[in-house]
Amino acid sequence: MGGTGRGPGNITPVSEYNFWADPESAKIVFESGLKIKMVGWDISRTYAVLGPEGVAELRAIGMPLAHFCIDIQKTLQQFALTRTGLDGFDLPDPIGIAIALDPSVATDTQRRYIAIETQSSLSREQSVIDHLQVTGLTPNSEVVTEASHEKNKQMLFDAVRRP
């Protein structure tokens, strides 16, 4: 989970926190030739948001882990309220894990070339994705462009039900 496939960043106008924290490492990974499936922050903001109803549903599970999953999100809830405008909070890492465990959680993916900007003062840390394939460069990643909110939520809820 890192970067943003489409849309704004959460640290700079174009940079997501994980890539912002260490763009050189992200660049090395994307240039490595490894098989990469990028789950960007835009996927979390769209398909992994727990609004008030979802939070109540998760808390109603009654397991200590379910309560913990909500209680540790206080800072994120404030960030979502004041910065991102989400009704609730998004869970970027859990949706990345859900897709890794069950690839069908990603309902649409696209092969794209991705470069990580490390030099520009304006767009340092940006995941630059060639969506229209204008560079002619061979795609080096599979970008998740859509995901199942329901499957993701069900996996999260099932995980916290385990003793």
VEXTI-185872 format. One record per residue (C-alpha): residue number from 1; x, y, z. Coordinates in nm, 3 decimals, padded with zeros to 5 digits. Layout:
BEGIN
[rec NUM [X Y Z]];
...
END
This chain:
BEGIN
[rec 1 [00.000 00.000 00.000]];
[rec 2 [00.146 00.327 -00.105]];
[rec 3 [00.125 00.614 -00.345]];
[rec 4 [-00.192 00.728 -00.507]];
[rec 5 [-00.325 00.591 -00.833]];
[rec 6 [-00.559 00.878 -00.906]];
[rec 7 [-00.624 01.181 -00.701]];
[rec 8 [-00.464 01.385 -00.431]];
[rec 9 [-00.199 01.298 -00.179]];
[rec 10 [-00.242 01.311 00.196]];
[rec 11 [00.091 01.478 00.275]];
[rec 12 [00.150 01.700 -00.029]];
[rec 13 [-00.093 01.775 -00.310]];
[rec 14 [00.037 01.467 -00.497]];
[rec 15 [00.216 01.249 -00.239]];
[rec 16 [00.086 00.977 -00.011]];
[rec 17 [00.259 00.930 00.325]];
[rec 18 [00.436 00.596 00.264]];
[rec 19 [00.607 00.716 -00.054]];
[rec 20 [00.663 01.063 00.094]];
[rec 21 [00.849 00.908 00.390]];
[rec 22 [01.097 00.724 00.168]];
[rec 23 [01.062 00.797 -00.204]];
[rec 24 [01.405 00.655 -00.286]];
[rec 25 [01.300 00.313 -00.154]];
[rec 26 [00.971 00.329 -00.344]];
[rec 27 [01.168 00.415 -00.660]];
[rec 28 [01.400 00.116 -00.607]];
[rec 29 [01.101 -00.116 -00.564]];
[rec 30 [00.924 00.006 -00.878]];
[rec 31 [01.244 -00.023 -01.080]];
[rec 32 [01.332 -00.367 -00.939]];
[rec 33 [01.148 -00.585 -01.190]];
[rec 34 [00.951 -00.748 -00.908]];
[rec 35 [00.584 -00.826 -00.960]];
[rec 36 [00.406 -00.525 -00.806]];
[rec 37 [00.041 -00.464 -00.732]];
[rec 38 [-00.004 -00.105 -00.617]];
[rec 39 [-00.290 -00.030 -00.381]];
[rec 40 [-00.288 00.348 -00.357]];
[rec 41 [-00.437 00.575 -00.096]];
[rec 42 [-00.713 00.663 -00.345]];
[rec 43 [-00.840 00.304 -00.316]];
[rec 44 [-00.854 00.336 00.062]];
[rec 45 [-01.040 00.668 00.042]];
[rec 46 [-01.295 00.515 -00.191]];
[rec 47 [-01.334 00.152 -00.082]];
[rec 48 [-01.203 00.124 00.276]];
[rec 49 [-01.388 00.396 00.466]];
[rec 50 [-01.565 00.315 00.789]];
[rec 51 [-01.832 00.577 00.847]];
[rec 52 [-02.036 00.609 01.165]];
[rec 53 [-02.253 00.308 01.078]];
[rec 54 [-01.951 00.088 01.001]];
[rec 55 [-01.781 00.197 01.323]];
[rec 56 [-02.094 00.109 01.523]];
[rec 57 [-02.117 -00.225 01.343]];
[rec 58 [-01.753 -00.304 01.418]];
[rec 59 [-01.788 -00.203 01.783]];
[rec 60 [-02.105 -00.418 01.811]];
[rec 61 [-01.895 -00.728 01.740]];
[rec 62 [-01.800 -00.690 02.104]];
[rec 63 [-01.455 -00.845 02.084]];
[rec 64 [-01.166 -00.653 02.247]];
[rec 65 [-00.982 -00.645 01.914]];
[rec 66 [-01.283 -00.481 01.746]];
[rec 67 [-01.285 -00.208 02.012]];
[rec 68 [-00.908 -00.166 01.977]];
[rec 69 [-00.938 -00.127 01.598]];
[rec 70 [-01.171 00.167 01.652]];
[rec 71 [-01.009 00.323 01.957]];
[rec 72 [-00.665 00.354 01.793]];
[rec 73 [-00.813 00.559 01.508]];
[rec 74 [-00.874 00.880 01.705]];
[rec 75 [-00.592 01.071 01.533]];
[rec 76 [-00.697 00.934 01.194]];
[rec 77 [-01.059 01.032 01.260]];
[rec 78 [-00.948 01.388 01.334]];
[rec 79 [-00.729 01.394 01.020]];
[rec 80 [-01.019 01.266 00.810]];
[rec 81 [-01.254 01.522 00.958]];
[rec 82 [-01.023 01.822 00.921]];
[rec 83 [-00.810 01.738 00.617]];
[rec 84 [-00.966 01.480 00.387]];
[rec 85 [-01.336 01.543 00.442]];
[rec 86 [-01.424 01.176 00.480]];
[rec 87 [-01.734 01.078 00.674]];
[rec 88 [-01.547 00.844 00.904]];
[rec 89 [-01.193 00.720 00.845]];
[rec 90 [-01.018 00.511 00.585]];
[rec 91 [-00.801 00.207 00.653]];
[rec 92 [-00.526 00.196 00.389]];
[rec 93 [-00.312 -00.087 00.521]];
[rec 94 [-00.601 -00.329 00.589]];
[rec 95 [-00.731 -00.299 00.232]];
[rec 96 [-00.380 -00.358 00.100]];
[rec 97 [-00.357 -00.670 00.315]];
[rec 98 [-00.707 -00.781 00.212]];
[rec 99 [-00.610 -00.759 -00.156]];
[rec 100 [-00.287 -00.950 -00.089]];
[rec 101 [-00.480 -01.227 00.090]];
[rec 102 [-00.772 -01.235 -00.153]];
[rec 103 [-00.698 -01.080 -00.493]];
[rec 104 [-01.073 -01.079 -00.574]];
[rec 105 [-01.110 -00.784 -00.334]];
[rec 106 [-00.954 -00.582 -00.618]];
[rec 107 [-01.238 -00.570 -00.870]];
[rec 108 [-01.041 -00.386 -01.138]];
[rec 109 [-00.669 -00.353 -01.202]];
[rec 110 [-00.470 -00.202 -01.485]];
[rec 111 [-00.114 -00.276 -01.600]];
[rec 112 [00.068 00.056 -01.600]];
[rec 113 [00.415 00.202 -01.598]];
[rec 114 [00.486 00.377 -01.266]];
[rec 115 [00.780 00.599 -01.181]];
[rec 116 [00.847 00.758 -00.844]];
[rec 117 [00.954 01.122 -00.857]];
[rec 118 [01.252 01.194 -00.632]];
[rec 119 [01.395 01.520 -00.771]];
[rec 120 [01.124 01.782 -00.816]];
[rec 121 [01.061 02.019 -00.527]];
[rec 122 [00.696 02.042 -00.632]];
[rec 123 [00.616 01.675 -00.689]];
[rec 124 [00.883 01.483 -00.496]];
[rec 125 [00.742 01.150 -00.376]];
[rec 126 [00.466 01.135 -00.639]];
[rec 127 [00.377 00.803 -00.794]];
[rec 128 [00.366 00.908 -01.160]];
[rec 129 [00.139 00.663 -01.341]];
[rec 130 [00.123 00.647 -01.719]];
[rec 131 [-00.253 00.581 -01.737]];
[rec 132 [-00.277 00.657 -02.109]];
[rec 133 [00.049 00.479 -02.194]];
[rec 134 [00.185 00.792 -02.362]];
[rec 135 [00.546 00.714 -02.269]];
[rec 136 [00.547 00.382 -02.454]];
[rec 137 [00.730 00.229 -02.156]];
[rec 138 [00.649 -00.129 -02.063]];
[rec 139 [00.413 -00.145 -01.764]];
[rec 140 [00.600 -00.238 -01.447]];
[rec 141 [00.302 -00.263 -01.212]];
[rec 142 [-00.055 -00.369 -01.172]];
[rec 143 [-00.252 -00.076 -01.031]];
[rec 144 [-00.568 -00.145 -00.834]];
[rec 145 [-00.831 00.093 -00.971]];
[rec 146 [-01.142 -00.047 -00.801]];
[rec 147 [-01.212 -00.270 -00.503]];
[rec 148 [-01.501 -00.427 -00.318]];
[rec 149 [-01.586 -00.227 -00.009]];
[rec 150 [-01.808 -00.511 00.115]];
[rec 151 [-01.545 -00.787 00.075]];
[rec 152 [-01.284 -00.569 00.240]];
[rec 153 [-01.514 -00.484 00.530]];
[rec 154 [-01.616 -00.848 00.572]];
[rec 155 [-01.252 -00.958 00.588]];
[rec 156 [-01.177 -00.694 00.852]];
[rec 157 [-01.480 -00.788 01.060]];
[rec 158 [-01.404 -01.161 01.031]];
[rec 159 [-01.045 -01.098 01.143]];
[rec 160 [-01.151 -00.917 01.461]];
[rec 161 [-01.401 -01.191 01.550]];
[rec 162 [-01.121 -01.444 01.595]];
[rec 163 [-01.027 -01.501 01.959]];
END
